């Protein structure tokens, strides 16, 4: 496997609710729709945030490789994981992990509480796509929780990285797939309606 080959999808533990074949598709843009530079910047902002999440995912994977080699201890890895922007979300009840796991959950929480209701109100036909994105947010946050639980399990079973490897593959598969799907479906509506009423 080369550096650019994708890892095979996680197969030993199917994720409940994760069926990419059933994803809804957003309605097309109105004929003749024109997007000015400000509108294009709105769509580009979402992609920029997602690119940051992709970079952080690479950092998480590198950090967990360091745990495997003994270069970084589990406590330090959990602290780093919890300090990253992917992690925090108010609606994740009982969640320990408050970090990579701050931006992903913070980003998803902002979408769920503010951006998605605005898009839903702007074009009700986006409802099935937004419902699916919210469902995927919940699944991804559970996968993030599993990464943390797998790190804790290493304390009891040093050297047994099977659960951690599986959790990191699941995070990679779900997050990268989700980010690409979200960009395909809502960049254009964001360029039409903005992130909030009156932005465009």
GUMAR-645756 format. One record per atom (N, C-alpha, C): residue in three letters; x, y, z; residue number from 1. Coordinates in Angstrom, 1 decimal, decimal comma. Last residue first. Layout:
# GUMAR-645756
  residuo      px      py      pz  num
      ALA       X       Y       Z  NUM
...
END
This chain:
# GUMAR-645756
  residuo      px      py      pz  num
      UNK   -25,7    36,9     2,6  200
      UNK   -25,4    37,2     1,2  200
      UNK   -26,5    38,1     0,6  200
      UNK   -26,5    37,0     5,2  199
      UNK   -25,1    37,0     4,9  199
      UNK   -24,8    37,4     3,5  199
      UNK   -29,2    36,8     5,8  198
      UNK   -28,7    38,1     5,5  198
      UNK   -27,2    38,1     5,2  198
      UNK   -29,0    33,9     7,9  197
      UNK   -29,8    34,9     7,2  197
      UNK   -29,2    36,2     7,0  197
      UNK   -25,9    32,1     7,4  196
      UNK   -26,9    32,6     8,3  196
      UNK   -27,7    33,6     7,5  196
      UNK   -24,3    31,2     5,4  195
      UNK   -24,3    30,4     6,7  195
      UNK   -25,4    30,9     7,6  195
      UNK   -25,9    31,4     2,1  194
      UNK   -25,0    31,8     3,2  194
      UNK   -25,1    30,9     4,4  194
      UNK   -27,4    30,7    -0,1  193
      UNK   -28,1    31,2     1,1  193
      UNK   -27,2    31,7     2,2  193
      UNK   -25,6    30,0    -2,2  192
      UNK   -26,9    30,6    -2,5  192
      UNK   -27,4    31,4    -1,3  192
      UNK   -23,5    28,7    -1,0  191
      UNK   -23,2    29,8    -1,9  191
      UNK   -24,4    30,6    -2,3  191
      UNK   -24,9    26,7     0,3  190
      UNK   -24,3    27,7     1,1  190
      UNK   -23,9    28,9     0,3  190
      UNK   -25,6    25,1    -2,0  189
      UNK   -26,7    25,8    -1,2  189
      UNK   -26,1    26,9    -0,3  189
      UNK   -22,9    24,3    -2,7  188
      UNK   -23,7    25,2    -3,6  188
      UNK   -24,9    25,8    -2,8  188
      UNK   -22,2    22,8    -0,4  187
      UNK   -21,4    23,9    -0,8  187
      UNK   -22,2    24,9    -1,7  187
      UNK   -23,7    20,5     0,0  186
      UNK   -24,2    21,8     0,6  186
      UNK   -23,3    23,0     0,3  186
      UNK   -22,8    18,1    -1,4  185
      UNK   -24,2    18,4    -1,3  185
      UNK   -24,5    19,8    -0,8  185
      UNK   -20,0    17,9    -1,4  184
      UNK   -20,8    17,7    -2,6  184
      UNK   -22,2    18,2    -2,5  184
      UNK   -19,5    18,3     1,4  183
      UNK   -19,1    19,3     0,4  183
      UNK   -19,8    19,2    -0,9  183
      UNK   -20,6    16,0     2,4  182
      UNK   -21,1    17,3     2,8  182
      UNK   -20,7    18,3     1,8  182
      UNK   -18,9    14,0     1,2  181
      UNK   -20,4    14,1     0,9  181
      UNK   -21,0    15,4     1,2  181
      UNK   -16,4    14,7     2,4  180
      UNK   -16,6    14,8     0,9  180
      UNK   -18,1    14,8     0,5  180
      UNK   -17,0    14,2     5,1  179
      UNK   -16,6    15,5     4,6  179
      UNK   -16,8    15,7     3,1  179
      UNK   -17,7    11,4     5,0  178
      UNK   -18,6    12,4     5,4  178
      UNK   -18,3    13,8     4,9  178
      UNK   -15,2    10,3     4,3  177
      UNK   -16,4    10,1     3,5  177
      UNK   -17,4    11,2     3,8  177
      UNK   -13,6    11,0     6,5  176
      UNK   -13,3    11,5     5,1  176
      UNK   -14,5    11,3     4,2  176
      UNK   -15,1     9,8     8,6  175
      UNK   -14,9    11,2     8,6  175
      UNK   -14,6    11,7     7,2  175
      UNK   -15,1     7,0     8,0  174
      UNK   -16,3     7,8     8,2  174
      UNK   -16,1     9,2     8,0  174
      UNK   -12,3     6,3     7,8  173
      UNK   -13,3     6,0     6,7  173
      UNK   -14,5     6,9     6,8  173
      UNK   -11,1     7,3    10,2  172
      UNK   -10,7     7,7     8,9  172
      UNK   -11,7     7,5     7,8  172
      UNK   -12,6     5,8    12,1  171
      UNK   -12,6     7,3    12,1  171
      UNK   -12,2     7,8    10,7  171
      UNK   -11,9     3,2    11,4  170
      UNK   -13,3     3,6    11,3  170
      UNK   -13,4     5,2    11,3  170
      UNK    -9,2     3,3    11,9  169
      UNK    -9,7     3,0    10,5  169
      UNK   -11,1     3,5    10,4  169
      UNK    -9,3     3,7    14,6  168
      UNK    -8,7     4,7    13,8  168
      UNK    -9,1     4,5    12,3  168
      UNK   -10,5     1,3    15,5  167
      UNK   -11,1     2,6    15,8  167
      UNK   -10,6     3,7    14,9  167
      UNK    -8,5    -0,6    14,7  166
      UNK    -9,9    -0,6    14,1  166
      UNK   -10,6     0,7    14,3  166
      UNK    -6,4     0,2    16,3  165
      UNK    -6,3     0,2    14,8  165
      UNK    -7,6     0,2    14,2  165
      UNK    -7,5    -0,3    18,8  164
      UNK    -7,1     1,0    18,4  164
      UNK    -7,0     1,1    16,9  164
      UNK    -7,8    -3,1    18,7  163
      UNK    -9,0    -2,3    18,9  163
      UNK    -8,7    -0,8    18,5  163
      UNK    -5,1    -3,9    18,4  162
      UNK    -6,1    -4,3    17,4  162
      UNK    -7,3    -3,4    17,5  162
      UNK    -2,9    -3,6    20,1  161
      UNK    -3,4    -2,4    19,3  161
      UNK    -4,5    -2,7    18,4  161
      UNK    -1,5    -4,4    22,8  160
      UNK    -2,6    -4,9    22,0  160
      UNK    -3,3    -3,8    21,3  160
      UNK     0,4    -3,2    24,4  159
      UNK     0,9    -3,9    23,2  159
      UNK    -0,2    -4,5    22,3  159
      UNK    -1,3    -3,7    27,5  158
      UNK    -0,2    -3,0    26,7  158
      UNK     0,2    -3,9    25,5  158
      UNK    -4,2    -3,6    28,5  157
      UNK    -3,6    -4,6    27,7  157
      UNK    -2,5    -4,0    26,8  157
      UNK    -4,7    -1,4    30,1  156
      UNK    -5,0    -2,7    30,7  156
      UNK    -4,3    -3,8    29,8  156
      UNK    -4,0     0,6    28,3  155
      UNK    -3,5     0,6    29,6  155
      UNK    -3,6    -0,7    30,3  155
      UNK    -5,6     0,2    26,1  154
      UNK    -4,2    -0,2    26,0  154
      UNK    -3,5    -0,2    27,4  154
      UNK    -8,0     1,2    26,8  153
      UNK    -7,9    -0,2    26,8  153
      UNK    -6,4    -0,6    26,8  153
      UNK    -7,7     3,9    26,2  152
      UNK    -7,8     3,5    27,6  152
      UNK    -7,5     2,0    27,7  152
      UNK    -7,8     3,8    23,4  151
      UNK    -6,5     4,2    24,1  151
      UNK    -6,5     3,8    25,5  151
      UNK   -10,4     3,0    23,1  150
      UNK    -9,4     2,1    22,7  150
      UNK    -8,0     2,5    23,3  150
      UNK   -11,8     5,3    24,0  149
      UNK   -11,9     4,0    24,7  149
      UNK   -10,8     3,0    24,4  149
      UNK   -11,0     7,0    21,9  148
      UNK   -10,6     7,3    23,3  148
      UNK   -10,7     6,0    24,1  148
      UNK   -12,2     5,8    19,7  147
      UNK   -10,8     6,0    19,7  147
      UNK   -10,3     6,2    21,1  147
      UNK   -14,9     6,0    20,6  146
      UNK   -14,3     4,6    20,5  146
      UNK   -12,7     4,8    20,4  146
      UNK   -15,4     8,7    20,2  145
      UNK   -15,4     8,1    21,5  145
      UNK   -14,7     6,8    21,6  145
      UNK   -15,3     8,6    17,4  144
      UNK   -14,3     9,4    18,1  144
      UNK   -14,2     8,9    19,6  144
      UNK   -17,7     7,2    16,9  143
      UNK   -16,4     6,6    16,5  143
      UNK   -15,3     7,3    17,2  143
      UNK   -19,5     9,0    17,9  142
      UNK   -19,4     7,7    18,6  142
      UNK   -18,1     7,0    18,2  142
      UNK   -19,2    11,0    16,0  141
      UNK   -18,8    11,3    17,4  141
      UNK   -18,7    10,0    18,2  141
      UNK   -20,2     9,6    13,7  140
      UNK   -18,7    10,0    13,8  140
      UNK   -18,3    10,3    15,2  140
      UNK   -22,9     9,4    14,4  139
      UNK   -22,1     8,2    14,2  139
      UNK   -20,6     8,6    14,3  139
      UNK   -23,6    12,1    14,4  138
      UNK   -23,8    11,3    15,6  138
      UNK   -22,9    10,1    15,5  138
      UNK   -23,1    12,9    11,8  137
      UNK   -22,4    13,5    12,9  137
      UNK   -22,5    12,7    14,1  137
      UNK   -25,0    11,3    10,4  136
      UNK   -23,6    11,0    10,3  136
      UNK   -22,8    11,7    11,4  136
      UNK   -27,3    12,8    11,1  135
      UNK   -27,2    11,4    11,5  135
      UNK   -25,7    10,9    11,4  135
      UNK   -26,8    15,2     9,7  134
      UNK   -26,9    15,2    11,2  134
      UNK   -26,7    13,7    11,8  134
      UNK   -26,8    14,3     7,1  133
      UNK   -25,6    14,8     7,6  133
      UNK   -25,6    14,8     9,2  133
      UNK   -29,6    13,5     6,9  132
      UNK   -28,5    12,5     6,8  132
      UNK   -27,2    13,0     7,4  132
      UNK   -30,8    16,0     7,2  131
      UNK   -31,1    14,9     8,1  131
      UNK   -30,0    13,9     8,1  131
      UNK   -29,8    17,2     4,9  130
      UNK   -29,4    17,7     6,2  130
      UNK   -29,7    16,7     7,3  130
      UNK   -31,1    15,7     2,9  129
      UNK   -29,6    15,7     3,0  129
      UNK   -29,2    16,2     4,4  129
      UNK   -33,8    16,1     3,5  128
      UNK   -33,3    14,8     3,5  128
      UNK   -31,7    14,8     3,6  128
      UNK   -34,0    19,1     3,2  127
      UNK   -34,2    18,4     4,4  127
      UNK   -33,6    17,0     4,5  127
      UNK   -33,9    20,6     0,9  126
      UNK   -32,6    20,1     1,4  126
      UNK   -32,7    19,2     2,7  126
      UNK   -36,4    21,5     0,5  125
      UNK   -36,0    20,3    -0,3  125
      UNK   -34,6    19,8     0,2  125
      UNK   -36,6    23,9     1,8  124
      UNK   -37,1    22,7     2,5  124
      UNK   -36,7    21,4     1,8  124
      UNK   -34,5    26,4     1,9  123
      UNK   -35,0    25,4     0,9  123
      UNK   -35,3    24,1     1,5  123
      UNK   -34,4    27,9     4,2  122
      UNK   -34,2    28,5     3,0  122
      UNK   -34,7    27,7     1,8  122
      UNK   -34,6    26,1     6,3  121
      UNK   -35,6    27,2     6,2  121
      UNK   -35,6    27,9     4,8  121
      UNK   -32,3    24,7     5,9  120
      UNK   -33,6    24,0     5,9  120
      UNK   -34,7    25,0     5,7  120
      UNK   -30,4    26,6     6,4  119
      UNK   -30,5    26,0     5,1  119
      UNK   -31,9    25,4     4,9  119
      UNK   -30,9    27,0     9,2  118
      UNK   -31,0    28,1     8,2  118
      UNK   -31,2    27,6     6,8  118
      UNK   -30,4    24,5    10,3  117
      UNK   -31,8    25,0    10,3  117
      UNK   -32,0    26,2     9,4  117
      UNK   -27,6    24,3     9,6  116
      UNK   -28,6    23,4     8,9  116
      UNK   -30,0    24,0     9,1  116
      UNK   -26,5    26,4    11,2  115
      UNK   -26,4    26,4     9,7  115
      UNK   -27,4    25,5     9,1  115
      UNK   -27,2    25,7    14,0  114
      UNK   -27,4    27,0    13,3  114
      UNK   -27,5    26,9    11,8  114
      UNK   -26,9    23,1    15,0  113
      UNK   -27,8    24,1    15,7  113
      UNK   -28,1    25,3    14,9  113
      UNK   -25,4    21,7    13,1  112
      UNK   -26,6    21,1    13,5  112
      UNK   -27,5    22,2    14,2  112
      UNK   -23,1    23,3    12,9  111
      UNK   -23,9    23,0    11,7  111
      UNK   -25,3    22,6    12,1  111
      UNK   -22,2    23,3    15,5  110
      UNK   -22,5    24,6    14,9  110
      UNK   -23,4    24,3    13,7  110
      UNK   -21,6    20,6    15,7  109
      UNK   -22,6    21,2    16,6  109
      UNK   -23,1    22,5    16,0  109
      UNK   -19,5    20,3    13,9  108
      UNK   -20,8    19,6    13,6  108
      UNK   -21,9    20,2    14,5  108
      UNK   -17,6    21,9    15,2  107
      UNK   -18,0    22,2    13,8  107
      UNK   -19,3    21,5    13,5  107
      UNK   -17,3    20,5    17,6  106
      UNK   -17,7    21,9    17,6  106
      UNK   -18,3    22,3    16,2  106
      UNK   -16,5    18,0    16,6  105
      UNK   -17,8    18,1    17,3  105
      UNK   -18,2    19,5    17,4  105
      UNK   -14,1    18,9    15,3  104
      UNK   -15,1    18,1    14,6  104
      UNK   -16,4    18,2    15,3  104
      UNK   -12,7    20,3    17,4  103
      UNK   -13,2    21,0    16,2  103
      UNK   -14,3    20,2    15,4  103
      UNK   -12,3    18,4    19,5  102
      UNK   -13,0    19,6    19,7  102
      UNK   -13,5    20,3    18,5  102
      UNK   -11,1    15,9    18,5  101
      UNK   -12,5    15,6    18,9  101
      UNK   -13,0    16,9    19,4  101
      UNK    -9,4    16,3    19,3  100
      UNK    -9,5    16,3    17,8  100
      UNK   -11,0    16,5    17,7  100
      UNK   -11,7    17,0    22,6   99
      UNK   -10,7    17,6    21,8   99
      UNK   -10,6    17,4    20,3   99
      UNK   -12,8    15,7    25,1   98
      UNK   -13,2    17,0    24,7   98
      UNK   -12,2    17,7    23,8   98
      UNK   -14,0    12,7    26,0   97
      UNK   -13,1    13,2    25,1   97
      UNK   -13,6    14,6    24,7   97
      UNK   -16,3    11,9    27,4   96
      UNK   -15,1    12,3    28,1   96
      UNK   -14,2    13,2    27,2   96
      UNK   -19,7    12,5    27,3   95
      UNK   -18,5    12,3    26,5   95
      UNK   -17,3    12,8    27,3   95
      UNK   -22,2    12,8    28,4   94
      UNK   -21,3    11,9    29,0   94
      UNK   -20,0    11,7    28,3   94
      UNK   -23,7    13,6    25,3   93
      UNK   -23,8    13,4    26,8   93
      UNK   -22,8    12,4    27,3   93
      UNK   -23,2    15,8    23,1   92
      UNK   -22,6    14,5    23,3   92
      UNK   -22,6    14,2    24,8   92
      UNK   -24,0    18,5    22,9   91
      UNK   -25,0    17,4    22,9   91
      UNK   -24,4    16,0    23,1   91
      UNK   -21,6    20,1    22,8   90
      UNK   -22,5    20,1    24,0   90
      UNK   -23,5    19,0    24,1   90
      UNK   -18,5    18,9    21,8   89
      UNK   -19,9    19,1    21,4   89
      UNK   -20,8    19,0    22,6   89
      UNK   -15,1    18,8    20,7   88
      UNK   -16,1    19,2    21,7   88
      UNK   -17,5    19,4    21,1   88
      UNK   -13,1    17,8    18,6   87
      UNK   -13,7    17,0    19,6   87
      UNK   -14,9    17,5    20,4   87
      UNK   -11,2    18,9    16,9   86
      UNK   -12,2    18,0    16,3   86
      UNK   -13,2    17,6    17,4   86
      UNK    -9,0    20,3    17,9   85
      UNK   -10,3    21,0    17,7   85
      UNK   -11,4    20,1    17,2   85
      UNK    -7,3    18,7    20,7   84
      UNK    -7,5    19,1    19,3   84
      UNK    -8,9    19,6    19,0   84
      UNK    -7,3    17,9    23,2   83
      UNK    -7,0    19,3    23,0   83
      UNK    -7,2    19,7    21,6   83
      UNK    -7,7    15,1    23,1   82
      UNK    -8,8    15,9    23,7   82
      UNK    -8,5    17,4    23,6   82
      UNK    -5,3    14,3    22,0   81
      UNK    -6,6    14,1    21,3   81
      UNK    -7,7    15,0    21,8   81
      UNK    -3,6    15,0    24,1   80
      UNK    -3,5    15,7    22,8   80
      UNK    -4,8    15,5    22,0   80
      UNK    -4,5    13,2    26,1   79
      UNK    -4,5    14,7    26,3   79
      UNK    -4,4    15,5    25,0   79
      UNK    -4,0    10,8    24,9   78
      UNK    -5,4    11,2    25,2   78
      UNK    -5,5    12,7    25,4   78
      UNK    -1,2    10,9    24,7   77
      UNK    -2,0    10,8    23,5   77
      UNK    -3,4    11,2    23,7   77
      UNK    -0,5    11,0    27,4   76
      UNK    -0,2    12,1    26,6   76
      UNK    -1,0    12,1    25,3   76
      UNK    -1,4     8,4    28,2   75
      UNK    -2,0     9,6    28,8   75
      UNK    -1,7    10,9    27,9   75
      UNK     0,1     6,7    26,5   74
      UNK    -1,3     6,8    26,3   74
      UNK    -1,9     8,1    26,9   74
      UNK     3,3     8,3    25,4   73
      UNK     2,4     7,5    26,3   73
      UNK     1,0     7,7    26,0   73
      UNK     5,2     8,0    22,5   72
      UNK     4,3     8,8    23,2   72
      UNK     3,5     7,9    24,1   72
      UNK     6,8     6,0    21,5   71
      UNK     7,4     7,3    21,5   71
      UNK     6,5     8,3    22,4   71
      UNK     5,8     3,5    21,2   70
      UNK     6,3     3,8    22,5   70
      UNK     6,9     5,2    22,6   70
      UNK     4,6     2,8    18,8   69
      UNK     6,0     2,6    18,9   69
      UNK     6,6     2,9    20,3   69
      UNK     1,9     3,5    19,5   68
      UNK     2,3     2,1    19,1   68
      UNK     3,8     1,8    19,3   68
      UNK     2,1     6,2    19,7   67
      UNK     1,7     5,4    20,9   67
      UNK     2,2     3,9    20,6   67
      UNK     2,7     6,9    17,1   66
      UNK     3,7     7,1    18,1   66
      UNK     3,4     6,3    19,4   66
      UNK     0,3     6,3    15,9   65
      UNK     1,5     5,5    15,5   65
      UNK     2,6     5,7    16,5   65
      UNK    -1,2     8,3    17,1   64
      UNK    -1,5     6,9    17,5   64
      UNK    -0,4     6,0    17,0   64
      UNK    -0,1    10,5    15,8   63
      UNK     0,0    10,4    17,2   63
      UNK    -0,2     9,0    17,7   63
      UNK    -0,9    10,0    13,1   62
      UNK     0,5    10,0    13,5   62
      UNK     0,7     9,8    15,0   62
      UNK    -3,7    10,2    13,5   61
      UNK    -3,1     9,0    13,0   61
      UNK    -1,6     8,9    13,3   61
      UNK    -3,8    12,9    14,2   60
      UNK    -4,2    11,9    15,1   60
      UNK    -3,6    10,5    14,7   60
      UNK    -2,8    14,1    11,9   59
      UNK    -2,1    14,3    13,1   59
      UNK    -2,5    13,2    14,1   59
      UNK    -4,8    13,5    10,1   58
      UNK    -3,5    13,0     9,8   58
      UNK    -2,6    13,1    11,1   58
      UNK    -6,8    15,0    11,3   57
      UNK    -7,0    13,5    11,2   57
      UNK    -5,6    12,9    11,0   57
      UNK    -5,9    17,5    10,7   56
      UNK    -5,9    17,1    12,1   56
      UNK    -6,1    15,5    12,2   56
      UNK    -6,4    17,6     8,0   55
      UNK    -5,0    17,7     8,5   55
      UNK    -4,9    17,2     9,9   55
      UNK    -9,2    17,4     8,0   54
      UNK    -8,4    16,4     7,3   54
      UNK    -6,9    16,4     7,8   54
      UNK    -9,8    19,8     9,3   53
      UNK   -10,2    18,6     9,9   53
      UNK    -9,4    17,4     9,3   53
      UNK    -8,9    21,6     7,3   52
      UNK    -8,3    21,6     8,6   52
      UNK    -8,6    20,3     9,4   52
      UNK   -10,7    21,0     5,3   51
      UNK    -9,3    20,7     5,1   51
      UNK    -8,5    20,7     6,4   51
      UNK   -13,1    22,0     6,5   50
      UNK   -12,9    20,5     6,3   50
      UNK   -11,5    20,2     6,1   50
      UNK   -12,5    24,7     6,3   49
      UNK   -12,7    24,1     7,7   49
      UNK   -12,5    22,6     7,5   49
      UNK   -12,4    25,0     3,5   48
      UNK   -11,2    25,3     4,3   48
      UNK   -11,3    24,6     5,7   48
      UNK   -15,0    24,3     2,8   47
      UNK   -14,0    23,4     2,4   47
      UNK   -12,7    23,7     3,2   47
      UNK   -16,3    26,6     4,0   46
      UNK   -16,6    25,2     4,5   46
      UNK   -15,5    24,2     4,1   46
      UNK   -15,1    28,6     2,4   45
      UNK   -14,9    28,5     3,8   45
      UNK   -15,2    27,2     4,4   45
      UNK   -16,2    28,2    -0,1   44
      UNK   -14,8    27,9     0,1   44
      UNK   -14,4    27,8     1,6   44
      UNK   -18,8    29,1     0,3   43
      UNK   -18,5    27,7     0,0   43
      UNK   -17,1    27,3     0,2   43
      UNK   -18,1    31,9     0,7   42
      UNK   -18,8    31,1     1,7   42
      UNK   -18,6    29,6     1,5   42
      UNK   -16,9    32,6    -1,7   41
      UNK   -16,0    32,6    -0,5   41
      UNK   -16,7    31,8     0,6   41
      UNK   -19,0    32,7    -3,4   40
      UNK   -18,0    31,6    -3,6   40
      UNK   -17,1    31,5    -2,4   40
      UNK   -20,2    35,0    -2,4   39
      UNK   -20,9    33,7    -2,4   39
      UNK   -19,9    32,5    -2,5   39
      UNK   -18,3    36,9    -3,1   38
      UNK   -18,7    36,7    -1,7   38
      UNK   -19,4    35,3    -1,5   38
      UNK   -18,2    36,7    -6,0   37
      UNK   -17,1    36,3    -5,2   37
      UNK   -17,4    36,1    -3,7   37
      UNK   -21,5    35,3    -7,0   36
      UNK   -20,4    36,3    -6,9   36
      UNK   -19,3    35,9    -6,0   36
      UNK   -23,2    33,2    -9,0   35
      UNK   -22,5    33,3    -7,7   35
      UNK   -21,4    34,3    -7,8   35
      UNK   -26,3    32,6   -10,5   34
      UNK   -25,0    33,3   -10,6   34
      UNK   -24,4    33,5    -9,2   34
      UNK   -28,5    30,4   -12,1   33
      UNK   -28,0    30,9   -10,8   33
      UNK   -26,6    31,4   -11,0   33
      UNK   -29,6    29,2   -14,3   32
      UNK   -29,1    30,6   -14,4   32
      UNK   -28,6    31,2   -13,1   32
      UNK   -31,9    27,2   -12,4   31
      UNK   -31,3    27,5   -13,7   31
      UNK   -30,8    29,0   -13,8   31
      UNK   -31,0    26,5    -9,0   30
      UNK   -31,9    27,0   -10,0   30
      UNK   -31,2    27,4   -11,3   30
      UNK   -29,1    23,5    -8,4   29
      UNK   -29,3    24,9    -8,3   29
      UNK   -30,3    25,4    -9,3   29
      UNK   -30,8    20,4    -7,5   28
      UNK   -29,9    21,2    -8,3   28
      UNK   -30,1    22,7    -8,1   28
      UNK   -31,1    19,0    -4,2   27
      UNK   -31,7    19,5    -5,5   27
      UNK   -30,7    20,3    -6,2   27
      UNK   -28,9    16,5    -2,9   26
      UNK   -29,5    17,9    -2,8   26
      UNK   -30,1    18,2    -4,2   26
      UNK   -29,6    13,1    -2,2   25
      UNK   -28,9    14,1    -3,0   25
      UNK   -29,6    15,4    -3,0   25
      UNK   -29,1    10,7     0,5   24
      UNK   -29,9    11,6    -0,4   24
      UNK   -29,0    12,6    -1,1   24
      UNK   -27,5     7,6     0,6   23
      UNK   -27,4     9,0     0,9   23
      UNK   -28,3     9,8    -0,1   23
      UNK   -27,3     4,8     0,4   22
      UNK   -28,6     5,4     0,7   22
      UNK   -28,6     6,9     0,9   22
      UNK   -24,6     4,1     0,2   21
      UNK   -25,5     3,9    -1,0   21
      UNK   -26,8     4,6    -0,8   21
      UNK   -23,5     4,3     2,7   20
      UNK   -23,3     5,4     1,8   20
      UNK   -24,2     5,3     0,6   20
      UNK   -24,5     3,7     5,7   19
      UNK   -24,8     3,1     4,4   19
      UNK   -24,7     4,2     3,4   19
      UNK   -24,5     3,5     8,9   18
      UNK   -23,5     4,0     7,9   18
      UNK   -23,7     3,3     6,6   18
      UNK   -26,1     2,4    10,8   17
      UNK   -26,6     3,7    10,2   17
      UNK   -25,6     4,2     9,1   17
      UNK   -23,5     1,0    12,6   16
      UNK   -24,9     1,1    12,5   16
      UNK   -25,3     2,5    11,9   16
      UNK   -20,7    -0,2    11,1   15
      UNK   -21,2     0,9    11,9   15
      UNK   -22,7     1,0    11,6   15
      UNK   -19,3    -3,5    11,5   14
      UNK   -20,1    -2,5    10,7   14
      UNK   -20,7    -1,5    11,6   14
      UNK   -16,4    -4,6    12,1   13
      UNK   -17,5    -4,1    13,0   13
      UNK   -18,3    -3,1    12,2   13
      UNK   -14,7    -5,5    10,1   12
      UNK   -15,0    -6,4    11,2   12
      UNK   -16,1    -5,9    12,1   12
      UNK   -14,1    -3,5     8,2   11
      UNK   -15,1    -4,6     7,9   11
      UNK   -15,4    -5,5     9,1   11
      UNK   -13,4    -0,4     7,1   10
      UNK   -13,5    -1,2     8,3   10
      UNK   -14,5    -2,3     8,0   10
      UNK   -11,9    -0,4     3,8    9
      UNK   -13,0     0,0     4,7    9
      UNK   -13,0    -0,9     5,9    9
      UNK    -8,4    -0,1     3,3    8
      UNK    -9,6    -0,8     3,1    8
      UNK   -10,7    -0,3     4,1    8
      UNK    -7,0     3,2     2,8    7
      UNK    -7,0     1,9     3,6    7
      UNK    -8,3     1,2     3,3    7
      UNK    -5,9     4,4    -0,4    6
      UNK    -6,8     4,4     0,8    6
      UNK    -6,8     3,1     1,5    6
      UNK    -2,7     5,4    -1,3    5
      UNK    -3,7     4,4    -1,4    5
      UNK    -4,6     4,4    -0,2    5
      UNK    -0,6     7,1    -0,8    4
      UNK    -1,8     7,7    -1,3    4
      UNK    -3,0     6,6    -1,5    4
      UNK     1,6     5,6     0,0    3
      UNK     1,1     6,6     0,9    3
      UNK    -0,3     7,1     0,5    3
      UNK     0,7     2,2    -0,9    2
      UNK     1,5     3,4    -1,0    2
      UNK     0,9     4,4    -0,1    2
      UNK     0,8    -1,2     0,0    1
      UNK     0,0     0,0     0,0    1
      UNK     0,9     1,2     0,0    1
END
